[in-house]
């Protein structure tokens, strides 16, 4: 396609998206002819709860350099860092590597994009999760765990309507854990399918050079069997309620408004909102202030044993699940939402245990924790007594 034709097509696409955005921010419903994807429309609806579309920049935190020093992405780009800088300059781009919470750790920008990215805080320390920045490619890639492209006025924030943004998750091939997100931005008139292909190729190259082992997240939560929490390498002691709040925030990374959190935690119990606010304040203090508000959400990288176990169960990796299992999920919790999660995990784990015919695998599962699991022990007795044959 000739250059003028391509630019005209992109301009028409931008105008269609701009009209849809104008109607949306003025309170009118989207129309069938708006050509706005379901992912974008839903993201606009979520963003409307958190942000003004007229916001000029994203929040900026000051600990990015220290986090970049210990990030596995730092090591992973050493082999291509000089090439990335050159590619970005020649392509009139800006490129960013974000951690698993959407916080930018390292960026490089062309002269063409420099003023634009500085104004919007597409810089180290900038928060580009959906809650902080509205609809954008990094936020959507984090949310959906897949490549995302947001074109021009598909961005929720008006200040980004001259951009096209691309992003793709970078996943550790061995652990399956999210190492971070690669993002690229330029102006809408330079959008091309080659941009989508290039970001996929770059992500694969970075992924291949990740360290063999993933460093532990800043916040590590063990809630299967005997609860235990580590924050930046040090164990912290939480009350039952604080532990429940923490797990609810992990299960709802997009954030929870106070009323929804109250319902998930207390159900129909007549507990005052002020009580929940006090619990949140104490928990925020324990975590060095790393809980955002409006909505409430965690602002640090997080690993949780119950999330990892559920992911392994979904992938039908029975032996690995048995190796992770330490007992019921928060067994003493009366939270309605956490109780549902506990019941689901127990139901699936029961099937996994019943299907296991290898006593050594069961013994290995028990050896990992002092509490162990009643269902694992019962299955082991069945097998060793000869009663477990199927």
ABEGO torsion letter per residue (X at the ends): XBAAAAAAAAAAAAAAAAAAAAAAAAGBBBBAAAGBBAAAAAAAAAAAAABBAABABBBBBAAAAAAAAABAAAAAAAAAAAAAAAAAAAAGBBBBBBBAAGBBABBBBBAAAAAAAAAAGBBBGBBABAAAAEBBAAAAAAAAGBBBBBBEAABABAAAAABBBBBBBBBBAAAGBBAEBBBBBBBAAABBAAAAAAAAAAAAAAAAABBABBBBBABBBBABEBBBBBBGGBBBBBBAAAAAAAAAAAABAAEBBAAAAAAAAAEABBBBAAAAAAAAAAAAAAAGGABBBOBBBBABBBBBAAAAAAAAAAAGBAAAAAAABAEBBGAABABAAAAAAAAAAAAAAAAAAAABABAAAAAAAAAABAAEBAAAAAAAAAAAAGAABX
